[in-house]
Amino acid sequence: MDVVRETDIKITRRDSDTLLRQALSFPEEALTMLTYQATDKTVNLSFSKEFLSAHELTRLIEMLRVKELISKSQMTDDDTSLLDNELKENWWRENQERFLAKIK
């Protein structure tokens, strides 16, 4: 039995539109087997496990968490771009030798 644990889910910084498209790419027939119950503050979804693998379920949960985080974010587009550039620069500084060694 596949179990998705809270600790298995890692949120990464990705383009939210891309993440939404990926997370919602489960089979069309799953939508017809979907039931939900909505209250003023929550929505409970129910669908058959046969329509989503553990990986797809994780992607759906990640998408919902990213959407929630984005909705609460105080960052401007400029702040986001600066952070993105800083992360890329730091990553390259830490990994450039390993990559360049492979092409020399």
C-alpha positions in Angstrom: 0.0 0.0 0.0 1.4 3.4 -1.0 1.4 5.9 1.9 2.2 9.5 1.4 3.6 10.9 4.6 4.0 14.6 5.5 7.8 14.1 5.6 7.8 12.7 2.1 6.5 16.0 0.6 9.1 18.6 -0.3 8.0 21.9 -1.6 10.3 23.3 -4.3 10.3 26.8 -5.8 8.8 26.3 -9.3 6.7 28.3 -11.6 3.2 28.0 -10.1 1.5 27.7 -13.5 3.7 24.8 -14.5 3.2 23.1 -11.2 -0.6 23.5 -11.6 -0.5 21.9 -15.0 1.6 19.0 -13.9 -0.4 18.3 -10.7 -3.7 18.3 -12.6 -2.5 16.0 -15.3 -4.1 12.9 -13.8 -6.5 10.9 -16.0 -9.7 12.5 -17.2 -11.8 9.6 -15.9 -10.6 10.4 -12.4 -12.7 13.6 -12.5 -15.9 11.6 -13.0 -15.1 9.6 -9.9 -14.5 12.7 -7.8 -16.7 13.6 -4.9 -16.3 16.6 -2.7 -17.9 18.2 0.3 -17.4 21.9 0.9 -18.0 23.9 4.0 -17.3 27.6 4.6 -13.6 26.9 5.4 -12.7 23.5 4.0 -13.1 21.2 1.0 -12.9 17.4 1.4 -12.0 15.6 -1.8 -12.6 11.9 -2.3 -11.5 9.8 -5.3 -10.4 6.2 -6.0 -6.7 5.4 -5.3 -6.6 3.6 -8.7 -6.6 6.9 -10.5 -3.6 8.5 -8.8 -0.2 6.9 -8.1 1.6 7.9 -4.9 3.8 10.2 -7.1 0.8 11.9 -8.7 -0.9 12.4 -5.3 2.3 13.9 -3.9 2.3 16.3 -6.9 -1.3 17.3 -6.3 -0.6 18.0 -2.6 2.5 20.0 -3.5 0.5 22.1 -5.9 -2.1 22.9 -3.2 0.6 23.8 -0.7 2.5 26.0 -3.1 -0.8 27.7 -4.1 -1.5 28.3 -0.4 2.0 29.7 0.2 1.9 31.9 -2.8 -1.5 33.3 -1.7 0.1 34.3 1.6 3.3 35.7 0.2 4.2 39.3 0.7 6.9 39.1 -2.1 6.7 41.3 -5.1 7.6 40.1 -8.6 10.9 41.9 -8.2 11.6 40.2 -4.9 10.9 36.9 -6.5 13.2 37.5 -9.4 16.1 38.6 -7.1 15.7 35.5 -5.0 15.6 33.3 -8.1 18.8 34.9 -9.4 20.5 34.5 -6.0 19.6 30.8 -5.7 20.8 30.1 -9.3 24.1 32.0 -8.6 24.6 30.1 -5.3 23.8 26.8 -7.0 26.3 27.4 -9.8 29.1 28.5 -7.4 28.6 25.2 -5.5 28.3 23.0 -8.5 30.3 24.5 -11.4 33.5 22.5 -10.8 31.6 19.2 -10.9 29.9 20.1 -14.2 32.9 21.7 -15.9 35.0 18.6 -15.0 32.7 16.5 -17.1 33.1 18.5 -20.2 36.9 19.0 -20.1 
